[in-house]
Amino acid sequence: MTAMVKKHTSKASAKISPRSIQVPVVIDTSRTLNAGQYIKSSNTVLTIIGRKMSVTGVSLPVDPEVPTYFADSRNPQLVIRTLRGQRVRGQFVQGRFKKA
């Protein structure tokens, strides 16, 4: 005896992105769980995936003794150096960082 399997498409109830996401869900009607429970499980998985995918950027571990540099948004002629938790504005003069 084979169980009937119905195919159901559900939209996630939580808004994950500007586009609607549709995920096919296979529902085995031979089990006692109802379709709502399957859809709820599917939406839970989509919510977790959405949270993971919505994180932007890259996180790289950096030794606190290694300086990192990035552009100063207030003054394009300067850079900001982060070293040992301190941020200092400055510029490179003959290959060396000098405080502004």
N, C-alpha and C positions, 0 to 999 in steps of 0.2 A: 504494500500500500504506500503510495507516494503522497506526501503532504503538498497542499497547494501553497504556492509562493506568489505573493503579489508584489509588484514593484510600485513604489511610492516616491514621489519627489517632494522634498520639504525645503522651505526657505528658513534660514537661521533666524531666530527671533531677536537675537542681539545684532545690532548694526556693527558690522566688522569693517566694511569699506564702502566707498561711495557706490560701488557696483553691487547688485544683489548676487549672492552666491547660492547656487543650487547644487545639492548633493543627492545623488540617487541612493535610496535606502531600500534594501531588500527586506521584506517582512515575511517571516515564516509564520503562517496562520495555524500551524499545528501546535505551537506553544501557547501557553496561557497568557503571556504578556500581550497587552493591546498595542495598537499602532501608536497611540499617544506616548507610551513609554519608550518605544523605539525612536520616535521623533525627538523626544526629550534627550535621550542618550546621544543622538546624532548632533543636536544643537549644542550640547555640552562639549563635545569634541571640537566642533567648529569654533566655539568661543575660545577654547584653549589655543587652537591653531591661530586664530585671529590675533590673540594677544602676542604670541610668539612672532608672528609676521609683521606686526605693527611697530616693533622696536627698530628704530633707525640707527644708522651709524655702526661703527666697529669699535669694540672695546679692546684695547691692547694693554696688557700689564707693563708698566714702566718702572724701573728701579728709581727710587726717589733721588739717588745721587746722579742720575743722568738728566741733563737739562732737555726740556722740550720747548720748541718755539712755534708760535703761530702769529698770524698777521693781526695787527692792532686795527680794530674796526673804526676807531676814532681818528687815527692818523695813519694813512697808508705808507708813510715813510718810516714807520717804526714797527718793531716786532715785540712780542711779549715773551719773555723767558720764564718758564716755571721750573724752579729748582728747590728741592727740599720743602715743598709746600708754599713757597713764596713766589709771587708774580712780580716781575720787574719789566718796565718798558725801556726799550733801548734800540740800538741799531748796530749793525756790524761795520767796524772800521778796520780795514786791512785784515779781514778774516777773524777779528776778535769782537766779542760782544761788549759794547760800551753802554752804560746806563745813560738814559736821556736826562 
